[in-house]
Amino acid sequence: MERNTATPAIRVAPPGPRSRKWIAYHRAAAARVTYVEGFVWDRAAPAIGPFCTDPDGNVFLDFASHVGTSLLGYNHPELLAVSERLKSIDPDRYAGTDFISAYGGEPERVEVPTPSHLHHKLLEITARYEFGTAFFSNSGAEAVENAIKICYDARRNCGYGFCFLGAFHGRTLGALSLNRSKRLHRSWYPQIPNIVHLPYCTCSQECHCGFWLGPIGSESRLAQFLDPVRGLVDPAEVAYIIIEPVQGEGGYHVPAAAFMTEIGRVARQYHIPLIADEVQSGMGRTGRWWASEHFDIQPDIIVTGKALRVGATVGRSELFPKEEMRLGSTWGEGNALSSAIGYTTIQVIQRDGLLAHATRMGEYLRQELQELQRQFDFIEDVRGLGLMDAIELDTVERRGRILRGCLERGLLLLGCGFKAIRFLPPLDVAQRELDLALEVLSEAFRLV
Ligand SMILES: Cc1ncc(COP(=O)(O)O)c(C=O)c1O
C-alpha cells in the first residue's frame, strides 16, 4: 500500500463475512465495552498513515486514530524501526517501579530510548512549566489517579477536588468520580467524596453556562465558592482543580480564554494545584505540545497518555510524595516498547515540524467544514484546535446515520458528546487525505 496513492475502498459492506467471524469470536468471550460497530482492523493486512485494511479487504481512511493513540498513523517507519530493535528482548514490560533498566553504554547516548529517557523527554517538552518529575502508569485513568493522589498527599487533610461539567477523566473508581460527561460512567459506582463541579465555559458574547455571575469577566462561581468570607469551601481544604484544556469525550469543547485565565488566577491565588488532563489533547494534537499552551494557565501537573503510549503524570517536583511506596505499580515505570515508541514519536514531531503542520492542517479542515456548514443546515457548530476538531449536529439520530454512511464509504470517524463527530487524523495528515475524508463526509451528508 502506497500512502500517496491509497484511497478508501469498500469491496464488501462492512462488516463483511470475515469481519463478522472475528466479531462473533471476540464477543463470545469478551466483556461488553464500547465497540465501534462494523469496523475490524486486520493487523496482518496493509496499513500506512491513516489507511488500514479490514479482514474483508476493505481499505479505510481512519480519522479516529485509535482514539488519538496512533498519533503518527499506522506503521510509521521510525516507530517500526524502534520496535524492531526491541522485539527480541523479553520481558517487554518489567517491574519498573522496583527495578531500573538500562540499554547499553551511557544513558546520555540514547541508543534505544528507555523509560528513563522518556522521563527526560517529557521534562523537555514541558520546560515552560518548570516541571521536574514524571511518573508512568498503564493508562490515562491511572495517570489521573496518580495526579490526584499526589495532590491529596501534598495538601494533607485537603479533602475537596474541583472538576467541570462535561469532563471525562477515565473509568477507574477515582477517575470516574471526576467525570461529568455521561451518567453511565458513574452510576452505581462508589465515588471519592467532596468533588465539586462547576460549568465549563465556552461562551463567547454573553455567559449562558452560569460560570460567571454576571457578564464574562465578572465574579466567577469558582471565586465565589472559595471566597474566604462568603464562600462555601475553605481554599485551604482544596486538594486540586482538574480540567481538560480542550474537552475530549464530553464533546471537543474549546473553553473561553477568559474562563481559563480565571481558573489559573484562582488556583494561583489560593495555591491550589492545577491539574491539566491532556490525555487526549496533549502531545501536539492541538498544534502545541499541550492544549494548556493556548491559554493563560500554568498547570502544576499535566496528565497524559494515549499518544504517548504510557500513562504519564508530570509535574512540579515539590508536589510528588517524599516517602517511598506512596506511588507505584508493577509495570508503572517499566514498559520498554511503549516508552521507546513514545520517545520516538516526540522526536519525529520535533524533527518534522509537525506542530506547525497540525496547526495548518487543522485550519484547513475547519475552514472546509465551515464551508459544508453553509450547505447543510443540520451542522450546528464547527470547532477545534489543531487536529482536535468536531462538528455538532442537530440530532443524535442524524449523527448515527452520518457515522454509518461514512463507514460504509470507508471513512472511520468517532462520535463525542451527545451529537458531535470528532476528527482525529494523524498529526502528519496530508491535505490530500483531508480532501478524501471531506469528499466522503459530504456524500454522507447528502444522503441524510
Ligand atoms: C481527557 C481524558 N482523560 C483520561 C482518559 C482515560 O484514559 P484511558 O482510557 O487511557 O484510561 C481519557 C480517555 O479517553 C481522556 O480522554
The ligand as a MOL file (V3000), in Angstrom:
LIG
                    3D

  0  0  0     0  0            999 V3000
M  V30 BEGIN CTAB
M  V30 COUNTS 16 16 0 0 0
M  V30 BEGIN ATOM
M  V30 1 C -9.1710 13.5400 28.8460 0
M  V30 2 C -9.0630 12.0880 29.1940 0
M  V30 3 N -8.6280 11.7310 30.4080 0
M  V30 4 C -8.4930 10.4380 30.7640 0
M  V30 5 C -8.8150 9.4290 29.8930 0
M  V30 6 C -8.6550 7.9950 30.3050 0
M  V30 7 O -7.6290 7.3980 29.5970 0
M  V30 8 P -7.5660 5.8000 29.4530 0
M  V30 9 O -8.7300 5.4280 28.5880 0
M  V30 10 O -6.2520 5.5310 28.8200 0
M  V30 11 O -7.6860 5.2380 30.8190 0
M  V30 12 C -9.2770 9.7560 28.6090 0
M  V30 13 C -9.6550 8.6870 27.6680 0
M  V30 14 O -10.3210 8.8840 26.7020 0
M  V30 15 C -9.4120 11.1140 28.2470 0
M  V30 16 O -9.8460 11.4770 27.0430 0
M  V30 END ATOM
M  V30 BEGIN BOND
M  V30 1 1 1 2
M  V30 2 1 2 3
M  V30 3 2 2 15
M  V30 4 2 3 4
M  V30 5 1 4 5
M  V30 6 1 5 6
M  V30 7 2 5 12
M  V30 8 1 6 7
M  V30 9 1 7 8
M  V30 10 2 8 9
M  V30 11 1 8 10
M  V30 12 1 8 11
M  V30 13 1 12 13
M  V30 14 1 12 15
M  V30 15 2 13 14
M  V30 16 1 15 16
M  V30 END BOND
M  V30 END CTAB
M  END
